[in-house]
Amino acid sequence: MGHILIVSDLDRPPEAVYLLYKRRDKVEKQFEVWKSTLQADRTWLRDDVGIFGHVFV
């Protein structure tokens, strides 16, 4: 299927670094889903402070 190149200065085995990368990707995708669910996109709220306030409330 292909290759993935991950450069890291962590003192961990390659498998552990890859699992961290996969977990980070899942978090980012879930955050996008939550923003869509809350209708908290940047064009409507305009800045990071607005998004934070909307999500916090």
mmCIF entry with sequence, helices, sheets and N, C-alpha, C, O atoms, coordinates in Angstrom:
data_MODEL
# 
_entry.id   MODEL 
# 
_entity.id                         1 
_entity.type                       polymer 
_entity.pdbx_number_of_molecules   1 
# 
_entity_poly.entity_id                      1 
_entity_poly.type                           'polypeptide(L)' 
_entity_poly.nstd_linkage                   no 
_entity_poly.nstd_monomer                   no 
_entity_poly.pdbx_seq_one_letter_code       MGHILIVSDLDRPPEAVYLLYKRRDKVEKQFEVWKSTLQADRTWLRDDVGIFGHVFV 
_entity_poly.pdbx_seq_one_letter_code_can   MGHILIVSDLDRPPEAVYLLYKRRDKVEKQFEVWKSTLQADRTWLRDDVGIFGHVFV 
_entity_poly.pdbx_strand_id                 A 
# 
loop_
_entity_poly_seq.entity_id 
_entity_poly_seq.num 
_entity_poly_seq.mon_id 
_entity_poly_seq.hetero 
1 1  MET n 
1 2  GLY n 
1 3  HIS n 
1 4  ILE n 
1 5  LEU n 
1 6  ILE n 
1 7  VAL n 
1 8  SER n 
1 9  ASP n 
1 10 LEU n 
1 11 ASP n 
1 12 ARG n 
1 13 PRO n 
1 14 PRO n 
1 15 GLU n 
1 16 ALA n 
1 17 VAL n 
1 18 TYR n 
1 19 LEU n 
1 20 LEU n 
1 21 TYR n 
1 22 LYS n 
1 23 ARG n 
1 24 ARG n 
1 25 ASP n 
1 26 LYS n 
1 27 VAL n 
1 28 GLU n 
1 29 LYS n 
1 30 GLN n 
1 31 PHE n 
1 32 GLU n 
1 33 VAL n 
1 34 TRP n 
1 35 LYS n 
1 36 SER n 
1 37 THR n 
1 38 LEU n 
1 39 GLN n 
1 40 ALA n 
1 41 ASP n 
1 42 ARG n 
1 43 THR n 
1 44 TRP n 
1 45 LEU n 
1 46 ARG n 
1 47 ASP n 
1 48 ASP n 
1 49 VAL n 
1 50 GLY n 
1 51 ILE n 
1 52 PHE n 
1 53 GLY n 
1 54 HIS n 
1 55 VAL n 
1 56 PHE n 
1 57 VAL n 
# 
_struct_asym.id          A 
_struct_asym.entity_id   1 
# 
loop_
_struct_conf.conf_type_id 
_struct_conf.id 
_struct_conf.pdbx_PDB_helix_id 
_struct_conf.beg_label_comp_id 
_struct_conf.beg_label_asym_id 
_struct_conf.beg_label_seq_id 
_struct_conf.pdbx_beg_PDB_ins_code 
_struct_conf.end_label_comp_id 
_struct_conf.end_label_asym_id 
_struct_conf.end_label_seq_id 
_struct_conf.pdbx_end_PDB_ins_code 
_struct_conf.beg_auth_comp_id 
_struct_conf.beg_auth_asym_id 
_struct_conf.beg_auth_seq_id 
_struct_conf.end_auth_comp_id 
_struct_conf.end_auth_asym_id 
_struct_conf.end_auth_seq_id 
_struct_conf.pdbx_PDB_helix_class 
_struct_conf.details 
_struct_conf.pdbx_PDB_helix_length 
HELX_P HELX_P1 AA1 PRO A 14 ? THR A 37 ? PRO A 14 THR A 37 1 ? 24 
HELX_P HELX_P2 AA2 ARG A 42 ? LEU A 45 ? ARG A 42 LEU A 45 1 ? 4  
HELX_P HELX_P3 AA3 ASP A 48 ? PHE A 56 ? ASP A 48 PHE A 56 1 ? 9  
# 
_struct_conf_type.id          HELX_P 
_struct_conf_type.criteria    ? 
_struct_conf_type.reference   ? 
# 
loop_
_atom_site.group_PDB 
_atom_site.id 
_atom_site.type_symbol 
_atom_site.label_atom_id 
_atom_site.label_alt_id 
_atom_site.label_comp_id 
_atom_site.label_asym_id 
_atom_site.label_entity_id 
_atom_site.label_seq_id 
_atom_site.pdbx_PDB_ins_code 
_atom_site.Cartn_x 
_atom_site.Cartn_y 
_atom_site.Cartn_z 
_atom_site.occupancy 
_atom_site.B_iso_or_equiv 
_atom_site.pdbx_formal_charge 
_atom_site.auth_seq_id 
_atom_site.auth_comp_id 
_atom_site.auth_asym_id 
_atom_site.auth_atom_id 
_atom_site.pdbx_PDB_model_num 
ATOM 1   N N  . MET A 1 1  ? 0.815   -1.181 0.000  1.00 0.00 ? 1  MET A N  1 
ATOM 2   C CA . MET A 1 1  ? 0.000   0.000  0.000  1.00 0.00 ? 1  MET A CA 1 
ATOM 3   C C  . MET A 1 1  ? 0.866   1.255  0.000  1.00 0.00 ? 1  MET A C  1 
ATOM 4   O O  . MET A 1 1  ? 0.483   2.251  -0.613 1.00 0.00 ? 1  MET A O  1 
ATOM 5   N N  . GLY A 1 2  ? 1.997   1.242  0.652  1.00 0.00 ? 2  GLY A N  1 
ATOM 6   C CA . GLY A 1 2  ? 2.846   2.420  0.699  1.00 0.00 ? 2  GLY A CA 1 
ATOM 7   C C  . GLY A 1 2  ? 3.679   2.442  1.960  1.00 0.00 ? 2  GLY A C  1 
ATOM 8   O O  . GLY A 1 2  ? 3.687   1.491  2.741  1.00 0.00 ? 2  GLY A O  1 
ATOM 9   N N  . HIS A 1 3  ? 4.374   3.540  2.140  1.00 0.00 ? 3  HIS A N  1 
ATOM 10  C CA . HIS A 1 3  ? 5.232   3.707  3.304  1.00 0.00 ? 3  HIS A CA 1 
ATOM 11  C C  . HIS A 1 3  ? 4.892   5.010  4.003  1.00 0.00 ? 3  HIS A C  1 
ATOM 12  O O  . HIS A 1 3  ? 4.469   5.979  3.373  1.00 0.00 ? 3  HIS A O  1 
ATOM 13  N N  . ILE A 1 4  ? 5.081   5.017  5.309  1.00 0.00 ? 4  ILE A N  1 
ATOM 14  C CA . ILE A 1 4  ? 4.900   6.233  6.100  1.00 0.00 ? 4  ILE A CA 1 
ATOM 15  C C  . ILE A 1 4  ? 6.228   6.545  6.763  1.00 0.00 ? 4  ILE A C  1 
ATOM 16  O O  . ILE A 1 4  ? 6.819   5.676  7.405  1.00 0.00 ? 4  ILE A O  1 
ATOM 17  N N  . LEU A 1 5  ? 6.703   7.763  6.617  1.00 0.00 ? 5  LEU A N  1 
ATOM 18  C CA . LEU A 1 5  ? 7.942   8.193  7.246  1.00 0.00 ? 5  LEU A CA 1 
ATOM 19  C C  . LEU A 1 5  ? 7.598   9.086  8.429  1.00 0.00 ? 5  LEU A C  1 
ATOM 20  O O  . LEU A 1 5  ? 6.996   10.147 8.261  1.00 0.00 ? 5  LEU A O  1 
ATOM 21  N N  . ILE A 1 6  ? 7.980   8.655  9.615  1.00 0.00 ? 6  ILE A N  1 
ATOM 22  C CA . ILE A 1 6  ? 7.763   9.445  10.824 1.00 0.00 ? 6  ILE A CA 1 
ATOM 23  C C  . ILE A 1 6  ? 9.127   9.683  11.453 1.00 0.00 ? 6  ILE A C  1 
ATOM 24  O O  . ILE A 1 6  ? 9.838   8.733  11.781 1.00 0.00 ? 6  ILE A O  1 
ATOM 25  N N  . VAL A 1 7  ? 9.490   10.943 11.619 1.00 0.00 ? 7  VAL A N  1 
ATOM 26  C CA . VAL A 1 7  ? 10.751  11.303 12.246 1.00 0.00 ? 7  VAL A CA 1 
ATOM 27  C C  . VAL A 1 7  ? 10.445  11.752 13.659 1.00 0.00 ? 7  VAL A C  1 
ATOM 28  O O  . VAL A 1 7  ? 9.597   12.617 13.877 1.00 0.00 ? 7  VAL A O  1 
ATOM 29  N N  . SER A 1 8  ? 11.143  11.157 14.624 1.00 0.00 ? 8  SER A N  1 
ATOM 30  C CA . SER A 1 8  ? 10.861  11.457 16.020 1.00 0.00 ? 8  SER A CA 1 
ATOM 31  C C  . SER A 1 8  ? 12.146  11.407 16.833 1.00 0.00 ? 8  SER A C  1 
ATOM 32  O O  . SER A 1 8  ? 13.069  10.654 16.523 1.00 0.00 ? 8  SER A O  1 
ATOM 33  N N  . ASP A 1 9  ? 12.186  12.231 17.887 1.00 0.00 ? 9  ASP A N  1 
ATOM 34  C CA . ASP A 1 9  ? 13.327  12.170 18.796 1.00 0.00 ? 9  ASP A CA 1 
ATOM 35  C C  . ASP A 1 9  ? 12.952  11.444 20.094 1.00 0.00 ? 9  ASP A C  1 
ATOM 36  O O  . ASP A 1 9  ? 13.689  11.510 21.078 1.00 0.00 ? 9  ASP A O  1 
ATOM 37  N N  . LEU A 1 10 ? 11.818  10.760 20.094 1.00 0.00 ? 10 LEU A N  1 
ATOM 38  C CA . LEU A 1 10 ? 11.405  9.998  21.261 1.00 0.00 ? 10 LEU A CA 1 
ATOM 39  C C  . LEU A 1 10 ? 12.280  8.765  21.422 1.00 0.00 ? 10 LEU A C  1 
ATOM 40  O O  . LEU A 1 10 ? 12.687  8.150  20.436 1.00 0.00 ? 10 LEU A O  1 
ATOM 41  N N  . ASP A 1 11 ? 12.561  8.416  22.642 1.00 0.00 ? 11 ASP A N  1 
ATOM 42  C CA . ASP A 1 11 ? 13.355  7.222  22.920 1.00 0.00 ? 11 ASP A CA 1 
ATOM 43  C C  . ASP A 1 11 ? 12.417  6.039  23.147 1.00 0.00 ? 11 ASP A C  1 
ATOM 44  O O  . ASP A 1 11 ? 12.349  5.477  24.241 1.00 0.00 ? 11 ASP A O  1 
ATOM 45  N N  . ARG A 1 12 ? 11.699  5.678  22.090 1.00 0.00 ? 12 ARG A N  1 
ATOM 46  C CA . ARG A 1 12 ? 10.734  4.583  22.146 1.00 0.00 ? 12 ARG A CA 1 
ATOM 47  C C  . ARG A 1 12 ? 10.885  3.729  20.901 1.00 0.00 ? 12 ARG A C  1 
ATOM 48  O O  . ARG A 1 12 ? 11.438  4.181  19.897 1.00 0.00 ? 12 ARG A O  1 
ATOM 49  N N  . PRO A 1 13 ? 10.396  2.492  20.959 1.00 0.00 ? 13 PRO A N  1 
ATOM 50  C CA . PRO A 1 13 ? 10.460  1.651  19.757 1.00 0.00 ? 13 PRO A CA 1 
ATOM 51  C C  . PRO A 1 13 ? 9.565   2.213  18.648 1.00 0.00 ? 13 PRO A C  1 
ATOM 52  O O  . PRO A 1 13 ? 8.587   2.905  18.930 1.00 0.00 ? 13 PRO A O  1 
ATOM 53  N N  . PRO A 1 14 ? 9.896   1.917  17.402 1.00 0.00 ? 14 PRO A N  1 
ATOM 54  C CA . PRO A 1 14 ? 9.115   2.443  16.277 1.00 0.00 ? 14 PRO A CA 1 
ATOM 55  C C  . PRO A 1 14 ? 7.623   2.127  16.363 1.00 0.00 ? 14 PRO A C  1 
ATOM 56  O O  . PRO A 1 14 ? 6.793   2.950  15.978 1.00 0.00 ? 14 PRO A O  1 
ATOM 57  N N  . GLU A 1 15 ? 7.284   0.960  16.857 1.00 0.00 ? 15 GLU A N  1 
ATOM 58  C CA . GLU A 1 15 ? 5.871   0.591  16.955 1.00 0.00 ? 15 GLU A CA 1 
ATOM 59  C C  . GLU A 1 15 ? 5.124   1.517  17.911 1.00 0.00 ? 15 GLU A C  1 
ATOM 60  O O  . GLU A 1 15 ? 3.980   1.892  17.652 1.00 0.00 ? 15 GLU A O  1 
ATOM 61  N N  . ALA A 1 16 ? 5.769   1.882  19.011 1.00 0.00 ? 16 ALA A N  1 
ATOM 62  C CA . ALA A 1 16 ? 5.144   2.773  19.993 1.00 0.00 ? 16 ALA A CA 1 
ATOM 63  C C  . ALA A 1 16 ? 4.947   4.175  19.404 1.00 0.00 ? 16 ALA A C  1 
ATOM 64  O O  . ALA A 1 16 ? 3.920   4.810  19.644 1.00 0.00 ? 16 ALA A O  1 
ATOM 65  N N  . VAL A 1 17 ? 5.922   4.652  18.641 1.00 0.00 ? 17 VAL A N  1 
ATOM 66  C CA . VAL A 1 17 ? 5.805   5.974  18.006 1.00 0.00 ? 17 VAL A CA 1 
ATOM 67  C C  . VAL A 1 17 ? 4.665   5.965  16.996 1.00 0.00 ? 17 VAL A C  1 
ATOM 68  O O  . VAL A 1 17 ? 3.898   6.925  16.914 1.00 0.00 ? 17 VAL A O  1 
ATOM 69  N N  . TYR A 1 18 ? 4.552   4.889  16.230 1.00 0.00 ? 18 TYR A N  1 
ATOM 70  C CA . TYR A 1 18 ? 3.465   4.787  15.255 1.00 0.00 ? 18 TYR A CA 1 
ATOM 71  C C  . TYR A 1 18 ? 2.102   4.759  15.945 1.00 0.00 ? 18 TYR A C  1 
ATOM 72  O O  . TYR A 1 18 ? 1.160   5.394  15.471 1.00 0.00 ? 18 TYR A O  1 
ATOM 73  N N  . LEU A 1 19 ? 1.986   4.035  17.054 1.00 0.00 ? 19 LEU A N  1 
ATOM 74  C CA . LEU A 1 19 ? 0.715   4.006  17.790 1.00 0.00 ? 19 LEU A CA 1 
ATOM 75  C C  . LEU A 1 19 ? 0.361   5.383  18.343 1.00 0.00 ? 19 LEU A C  1 
ATOM 76  O O  . LEU A 1 19 ? -0.813  5.753  18.362 1.00 0.00 ? 19 LEU A O  1 
ATOM 77  N N  . LEU A 1 20 ? 1.355   6.147  18.791 1.00 0.00 ? 20 LEU A N  1 
ATOM 78  C CA . LEU A 1 20 ? 1.099   7.524  19.229 1.00 0.00 ? 20 LEU A CA 1 
ATOM 79  C C  . LEU A 1 20 ? 0.574   8.373  18.076 1.00 0.00 ? 20 LEU A C  1 
ATOM 80  O O  . LEU A 1 20 ? -0.352  9.166  18.247 1.00 0.00 ? 20 LEU A O  1 
ATOM 81  N N  . TYR A 1 21 ? 1.173   8.198  16.903 1.00 0.00 ? 21 TYR A N  1 
ATOM 82  C CA . TYR A 1 21 ? 0.724   8.934  15.722 1.00 0.00 ? 21 TYR A CA 1 
ATOM 83  C C  . TYR A 1 21 ? -0.720  8.588  15.381 1.00 0.00 ? 21 TYR A C  1 
ATOM 84  O O  . TYR A 1 21 ? -1.520  9.478  15.093 1.00 0.00 ? 21 TYR A O  1 
ATOM 85  N N  . LYS A 1 22 ? -1.058  7.303  15.410 1.00 0.00 ? 22 LYS A N  1 
ATOM 86  C CA . LYS A 1 22 ? -2.427  6.886  15.107 1.00 0.00 ? 22 LYS A CA 1 
ATOM 87  C C  . LYS A 1 22 ? -3.409  7.467  16.116 1.00 0.00 ? 22 LYS A C  1 
ATOM 88  O O  . LYS A 1 22 ? -4.501  7.893  15.740 1.00 0.00 ? 22 LYS A O  1 
ATOM 89  N N  . ARG A 1 23 ? -3.032  7.488  17.401 1.00 0.00 ? 23 ARG A N  1 
ATOM 90  C CA . ARG A 1 23 ? -3.908  8.028  18.433 1.00 0.00 ? 23 ARG A CA 1 
ATOM 91  C C  . ARG A 1 23 ? -4.129  9.531  18.219 1.00 0.00 ? 23 ARG A C  1 
ATOM 92  O O  . ARG A 1 23 ? -5.246  10.024 18.377 1.00 0.00 ? 23 ARG A O  1 
ATOM 93  N N  . ARG A 1 24 ? -3.070  10.253 17.860 1.00 0.00 ? 24 ARG A N  1 
ATOM 94  C CA . ARG A 1 24 ? -3.186  11.688 17.604 1.00 0.00 ? 24 ARG A CA 1 
ATOM 95  C C  . ARG A 1 24 ? -4.127  11.951 16.436 1.00 0.00 ? 24 ARG A C  1 
ATOM 96  O O  . ARG A 1 24 ? -4.931  12.883 16.475 1.00 0.00 ? 24 ARG A O  1 
ATOM 97  N N  . ASP A 1 25 ? -4.023  11.131 15.400 1.00 0.00 ? 25 ASP A N  1 
ATOM 98  C CA . ASP A 1 25 ? -4.890  11.284 14.237 1.00 0.00 ? 25 ASP A CA 1 
ATOM 99  C C  . ASP A 1 25 ? -6.355  11.080 14.616 1.00 0.00 ? 25 ASP A C  1 
ATOM 100 O O  . ASP A 1 25 ? -7.227  11.813 14.148 1.00 0.00 ? 25 ASP A O  1 
ATOM 101 N N  . LYS A 1 26 ? -6.626  10.087 15.463 1.00 0.00 ? 26 LYS A N  1 
ATOM 102 C CA . LYS A 1 26 ? -7.999  9.843  15.908 1.00 0.00 ? 26 LYS A CA 1 
ATOM 103 C C  . LYS A 1 26 ? -8.544  11.026 16.687 1.00 0.00 ? 26 LYS A C  1 
ATOM 104 O O  . LYS A 1 26 ? -9.708  11.391 16.524 1.00 0.00 ? 26 LYS A O  1 
ATOM 105 N N  . VAL A 1 27 ? -7.713  11.632 17.536 1.00 0.00 ? 27 VAL A N  1 
ATOM 106 C CA . VAL A 1 27 ? -8.140  12.794 18.329 1.00 0.00 ? 27 VAL A CA 1 
ATOM 107 C C  . VAL A 1 27 ? -8.474  13.965 17.409 1.00 0.00 ? 27 VAL A C  1 
ATOM 108 O O  . VAL A 1 27 ? -9.495  14.627 17.596 1.00 0.00 ? 27 VAL A O  1 
ATOM 109 N N  . GLU A 1 28 ? -7.625  14.224 16.420 1.00 0.00 ? 28 GLU A N  1 
ATOM 110 C CA . GLU A 1 28 ? -7.887  15.331 15.498 1.00 0.00 ? 28 GLU A CA 1 
ATOM 111 C C  . GLU A 1 28 ? -9.174  15.108 14.704 1.00 0.00 ? 28 GLU A C  1 
ATOM 112 O O  . GLU A 1 28 ? -9.956  16.039 14.512 1.00 0.00 ? 28 GLU A O  1 
ATOM 113 N N  . LYS A 1 29 ? -9.392  13.886 14.248 1.00 0.00 ? 29 LYS A N  1 
ATOM 114 C CA . LYS A 1 29 ? -10.625 13.603 13.498 1.00 0.00 ? 29 LYS A CA 1 
ATOM 115 C C  . LYS A 1 29 ? -11.853 13.752 14.385 1.00 0.00 ? 29 LYS A C  1 
ATOM 116 O O  . LYS A 1 29 ? -12.874 14.275 13.941 1.00 0.00 ? 29 LYS A O  1 
ATOM 117 N N  . GLN A 1 30 ? -11.768 13.299 15.636 1.00 0.00 ? 30 GLN A N  1 
ATOM 118 C CA . GLN A 1 30 ? -12.897 13.432 16.550 1.00 0.00 ? 30 GLN A CA 1 
ATOM 119 C C  . GLN A 1 30 ? -13.178 14.898 16.854 1.00 0.00 ? 30 GLN A C  1 
ATOM 120 O O  . GLN A 1 30 ? -14.339 15.296 16.952 1.00 0.00 ? 30 GLN A O  1 
ATOM 121 N N  . PHE A 1 31 ? -12.130 15.705 17.005 1.00 0.00 ? 31 PHE A N  1 
ATOM 122 C CA . PHE A 1 31 ? -12.319 17.132 17.248 1.00 0.00 ? 31 PHE A CA 1 
ATOM 123 C C  . PHE A 1 31 ? -13.048 17.790 16.078 1.00 0.00 ? 31 PHE A C  1 
ATOM 124 O O  . PHE A 1 31 ? -13.907 18.646 16.288 1.00 0.00 ? 31 PHE A O  1 
ATOM 125 N N  . GLU A 1 32 ? -12.714 17.399 14.853 1.00 0.00 ? 32 GLU A N  1 
ATOM 126 C CA . GLU A 1 32 ? -13.411 17.929 13.680 1.00 0.00 ? 32 GLU A CA 1 
ATOM 127 C C  . GLU A 1 32 ? -14.886 17.544 13.705 1.00 0.00 ? 32 GLU A C  1 
ATOM 128 O O  . GLU A 1 32 ? -15.742 18.354 13.351 1.00 0.00 ? 32 GLU A O  1 
ATOM 129 N N  . VAL A 1 33 ? -15.191 16.316 14.119 1.00 0.00 ? 33 VAL A N  1 
ATOM 130 C CA . VAL A 1 33 ? -16.586 15.878 14.221 1.00 0.00 ? 33 VAL A CA 1 
ATOM 131 C C  . VAL A 1 33 ? -17.316 16.722 15.256 1.00 0.00 ? 33 VAL A C  1 
ATOM 132 O O  . VAL A 1 33 ? -18.438 17.168 15.016 1.00 0.00 ? 33 VAL A O  1 
ATOM 133 N N  . TRP A 1 34 ? -16.679 16.946 16.416 1.00 0.00 ? 34 TRP A N  1 
ATOM 134 C CA . TRP A 1 34 ? -17.327 17.749 17.468 1.00 0.00 ? 34 TRP A CA 1 
ATOM 135 C C  . TRP A 1 34 ? -17.566 19.176 17.003 1.00 0.00 ? 34 TRP A C  1 
ATOM 136 O O  . TRP A 1 34 ? -18.622 19.750 17.270 1.00 0.00 ? 34 TRP A O  1 
ATOM 137 N N  . LYS A 1 35 ? -16.580 19.758 16.301 1.00 0.00 ? 35 LYS A N  1 
ATOM 138 C CA . LYS A 1 35 ? -16.773 21.118 15.806 1.00 0.00 ? 35 LYS A CA 1 
ATOM 139 C C  . LYS A 1 35 ? -17.945 21.180 14.836 1.00 0.00 ? 35 LYS A C  1 
ATOM 140 O O  . LYS A 1 35 ? -18.723 22.134 14.859 1.00 0.00 ? 35 LYS A O  1 
ATOM 141 N N  . SER A 1 36 ? -18.074 20.167 13.986 1.00 0.00 ? 36 SER A N  1 
ATOM 142 C CA . SER A 1 36 ? -19.186 20.136 13.037 1.00 0.00 ? 36 SER A CA 1 
ATOM 143 C C  . SER A 1 36 ? -20.515 19.974 13.770 1.00 0.00 ? 36 SER A C  1 
ATOM 144 O O  . SER A 1 36 ? -21.505 20.621 13.427 1.00 0.00 ? 36 SER A O  1 
ATOM 145 N N  . THR A 1 37 ? -20.528 19.107 14.778 1.00 0.00 ? 37 THR A N  1 
ATOM 146 C CA . THR A 1 37 ? -21.749 18.871 15.551 1.00 0.00 ? 37 THR A CA 1 
ATOM 147 C C  . THR A 1 37 ? -22.186 20.131 16.277 1.00 0.00 ? 37 THR A C  1 
ATOM 148 O O  . THR A 1 37 ? -23.376 20.440 16.342 1.00 0.00 ? 37 THR A O  1 
ATOM 149 N N  . LEU A 1 38 ? -21.213 20.862 16.825 1.00 0.00 ? 38 LEU A N  1 
ATOM 150 C CA . LEU A 1 38 ? -21.516 22.092 17.563 1.00 0.00 ? 38 LEU A CA 1 
ATOM 151 C C  . LEU A 1 38 ? -21.645 23.305 16.655 1.00 0.00 ? 38 LEU A C  1 
ATOM 152 O O  . LEU A 1 38 ? -21.905 24.413 17.124 1.00 0.00 ? 38 LEU A O  1 
ATOM 153 N N  . GLN A 1 39 ? -21.463 23.097 15.362 1.00 0.00 ? 39 GLN A N  1 
ATOM 154 C CA . GLN A 1 39 ? -21.462 24.182 14.375 1.00 0.00 ? 39 GLN A CA 1 
ATOM 155 C C  . GLN A 1 39 ? -20.454 25.253 14.770 1.00 0.00 ? 39 GLN A C  1 
ATOM 156 O O  . GLN A 1 39 ? -20.738 26.449 14.705 1.00 0.00 ? 39 GLN A O  1 
ATOM 157 N N  . ALA A 1 40 ? -19.272 24.803 15.179 1.00 0.00 ? 40 ALA A N  1 
ATOM 158 C CA . ALA A 1 40 ? -18.221 25.709 15.637 1.00 0.00 ? 40 ALA A CA 1 
ATOM 159 C C  . ALA A 1 40 ? -17.126 25.825 14.583 1.00 0.00 ? 40 ALA A C  1 
ATOM 160 O O  . ALA A 1 40 ? -15.953 25.594 14.875 1.00 0.00 ? 40 ALA A O  1 
ATOM 161 N N  . ASP A 1 41 ? -17.503 26.178 13.372 1.00 0.00 ? 41 ASP A N  1 
ATOM 162 C CA . ASP A 1 41 ? -16.470 26.336 12.357 1.00 0.00 ? 41 ASP A CA 1 
ATOM 163 C C  . ASP A 1 41 ? -15.923 27.759 12.373 1.00 0.00 ? 41 ASP A C  1 
ATOM 164 O O  . ASP A 1 41 ? -16.582 28.686 12.843 1.00 0.00 ? 41 ASP A O  1 
ATOM 165 N N  . ARG A 1 42 ? -14.729 27.913 11.861 1.00 0.00 ? 42 ARG A N  1 
ATOM 166 C CA . ARG A 1 42 ? -14.012 29.179 11.936 1.00 0.00 ? 42 ARG A CA 1 
ATOM 167 C C  . ARG A 1 42 ? -14.726 30.314 11.198 1.00 0.00 ? 42 ARG A C  1 
ATOM 168 O O  . ARG A 1 42 ? -14.656 31.458 11.649 1.00 0.00 ? 42 ARG A O  1 
ATOM 169 N N  . THR A 1 43 ? -15.403 30.047 10.094 1.00 0.00 ? 43 THR A N  1 
ATOM 170 C CA . THR A 1 43 ? -16.033 31.136 9.349  1.00 0.00 ? 43 THR A CA 1 
ATOM 171 C C  . THR A 1 43 ? -17.146 31.790 10.160 1.00 0.00 ? 43 THR A C  1 
ATOM 172 O O  . THR A 1 43 ? -17.412 32.982 10.001 1.00 0.00 ? 43 THR A O  1 
ATOM 173 N N  . TRP A 1 44 ? -17.794 31.024 11.023 1.00 0.00 ? 44 TRP A N  1 
ATOM 174 C CA . TRP A 1 44 ? -18.883 31.583 11.819 1.00 0.00 ? 44 TRP A CA 1 
ATOM 175 C C  . TRP A 1 44 ? -18.361 32.266 13.079 1.00 0.00 ? 44 TRP A C  1 
ATOM 176 O O  . TRP A 1 44 ? -18.843 33.338 13.447 1.00 0.00 ? 44 TRP A O  1 
ATOM 177 N N  . LEU A 1 45 ? -17.383 31.657 13.742 1.00 0.00 ? 45 LEU A N  1 
ATOM 178 C CA . LEU A 1 45 ? -16.886 32.198 15.008 1.00 0.00 ? 45 LEU A CA 1 
ATOM 179 C C  . LEU A 1 45 ? -15.664 33.098 14.839 1.00 0.00 ? 45 LEU A C  1 
ATOM 180 O O  . LEU A 1 45 ? -15.340 33.847 15.761 1.00 0.00 ? 45 LEU A O  1 
ATOM 181 N N  . ARG A 1 46 ? -14.996 33.056 13.736 1.00 0.00 ? 46 ARG A N  1 
ATOM 182 C CA . ARG A 1 46 ? -13.938 33.959 13.318 1.00 0.00 ? 46 ARG A CA 1 
ATOM 183 C C  . ARG A 1 46 ? -12.569 33.783 13.978 1.00 0.00 ? 46 ARG A C  1 
ATOM 184 O O  . ARG A 1 46 ? -11.567 34.091 13.332 1.00 0.00 ? 46 ARG A O  1 
ATOM 185 N N  . ASP A 1 47 ? -12.464 33.313 15.207 1.00 0.00 ? 47 ASP A N  1 
ATOM 186 C CA . ASP A 1 47 ? -11.136 33.176 15.813 1.00 0.00 ? 47 ASP A CA 1 
ATOM 187 C C  . ASP A 1 47 ? -11.115 32.052 16.849 1.00 0.00 ? 47 ASP A C  1 
ATOM 188 O O  . ASP A 1 47 ? -12.155 31.488 17.193 1.00 0.00 ? 47 ASP A O  1 
ATOM 189 N N  . ASP A 1 48 ? -9.925  31.739 17.335 1.00 0.00 ? 48 ASP A N  1 
ATOM 190 C CA . ASP A 1 48 ? -9.761  30.644 18.294 1.00 0.00 ? 48 ASP A CA 1 
ATOM 191 C C  . ASP A 1 48 ? -10.482 30.924 19.607 1.00 0.00 ? 48 ASP A C  1 
ATOM 192 O O  . ASP A 1 48 ? -11.014 30.000 20.223 1.00 0.00 ? 48 ASP A O  1 
ATOM 193 N N  . VAL A 1 49 ? -10.510 32.172 20.045 1.00 0.00 ? 49 VAL A N  1 
ATOM 194 C CA . VAL A 1 49 ? -11.181 32.522 21.298 1.00 0.00 ? 49 VAL A CA 1 
ATOM 195 C C  . VAL A 1 49 ? -12.679 32.262 21.185 1.00 0.00 ? 49 VAL A C  1 
ATOM 196 O O  . VAL A 1 49 ? -13.299 31.761 22.123 1.00 0.00 ? 49 VAL A O  1 
ATOM 197 N N  . GLY A 1 50 ? -13.251 32.598 20.053 1.00 0.00 ? 50 GLY A N  1 
ATOM 198 C CA . GLY A 1 50 ? -14.681 32.349 19.847 1.00 0.00 ? 50 GLY A CA 1 
ATOM 199 C C  . GLY A 1 50 ? -15.005 30.865 19.851 1.00 0.00 ? 50 GLY A C  1 
ATOM 200 O O  . GLY A 1 50 ? -16.005 30.437 20.427 1.00 0.00 ? 50 GLY A O  1 
ATOM 201 N N  . ILE A 1 51 ? -14.140 30.077 19.194 1.00 0.00 ? 51 ILE A N  1 
ATOM 202 C CA . ILE A 1 51 ? -14.352 28.632 19.178 1.00 0.00 ? 51 ILE A CA 1 
ATOM 203 C C  . ILE A 1 51 ? -14.235 28.070 20.577 1.00 0.00 ? 51 ILE A C  1 
ATOM 204 O O  . ILE A 1 51 ? -15.065 27.259 20.987 1.00 0.00 ? 51 ILE A O  1 
ATOM 205 N N  . PHE A 1 52 ? -13.207 28.491 21.330 1.00 0.00 ? 52 PHE A N  1 
ATOM 206 C CA . PHE A 1 52 ? -13.021 27.998 22.691 1.00 0.00 ? 52 PHE A CA 1 
ATOM 207 C C  . PHE A 1 52 ? -14.246 28.347 23.558 1.00 0.00 ? 52 PHE A C  1 
ATOM 208 O O  . PHE A 1 52 ? -14.750 27.494 24.289 1.00 0.00 ? 52 PHE A O  1 
ATOM 209 N N  . GLY A 1 53 ? -14.709 29.572 23.475 1.00 0.00 ? 53 GLY A N  1 
ATOM 210 C CA . GLY A 1 53 ? -15.873 29.976 24.269 1.00 0.00 ? 53 GLY A CA 1 
ATOM 211 C C  . GLY A 1 53 ? -17.121 29.186 23.903 1.00 0.00 ? 53 GLY A C  1 
ATOM 212 O O  . GLY A 1 53 ? -17.894 28.790 24.774 1.00 0.00 ? 53 GLY A O  1 
ATOM 213 N N  . HIS A 1 54 ? -17.309 28.963 22.613 1.00 0.00 ? 54 HIS A N  1 
ATOM 214 C CA . HIS A 1 54 ? -18.483 28.212 22.153 1.00 0.00 ? 54 HIS A CA 1 
ATOM 215 C C  . HIS A 1 54 ? -18.445 26.777 22.662 1.00 0.00 ? 54 HIS A C  1 
ATOM 216 O O  . HIS A 1 54 ? -19.449 26.262 23.154 1.00 0.00 ? 54 HIS A O  1 
ATOM 217 N N  . VAL A 1 55 ? -17.272 26.125 22.544 1.00 0.00 ? 55 VAL A N  1 
ATOM 218 C CA . VAL A 1 55 ? -17.124 24.746 22.985 1.00 0.00 ? 55 VAL A CA 1 
ATOM 219 C C  . VAL A 1 55 ? -17.200 24.668 24.503 1.00 0.00 ? 55 VAL A C  1 
ATOM 220 O O  . VAL A 1 55 ? -17.778 23.722 25.038 1.00 0.00 ? 55 VAL A O  1 
ATOM 221 N N  . PHE A 1 56 ? -16.628 25.644 25.211 1.00 0.00 ? 56 PHE A N  1 
ATOM 222 C CA . PHE A 1 56 ? -16.638 25.649 26.679 1.00 0.00 ? 56 PHE A CA 1 
ATOM 223 C C  . PHE A 1 56 ? -18.053 25.738 27.217 1.00 0.00 ? 56 PHE A C  1 
ATOM 224 O O  . PHE A 1 56 ? -18.410 25.029 28.157 1.00 0.00 ? 56 PHE A O  1 
ATOM 225 N N  . VAL A 1 57 ? -18.853 26.597 26.632 1.00 0.00 ? 57 VAL A N  1 
ATOM 226 C CA . VAL A 1 57 ? -20.239 26.771 27.089 1.00 0.00 ? 57 VAL A CA 1 
ATOM 227 C C  . VAL A 1 57 ? -21.042 25.537 26.760 1.00 0.00 ? 57 VAL A C  1 
ATOM 228 O O  . VAL A 1 57 ? -22.234 25.479 27.060 1.00 0.00 ? 57 VAL A O  1 
# 
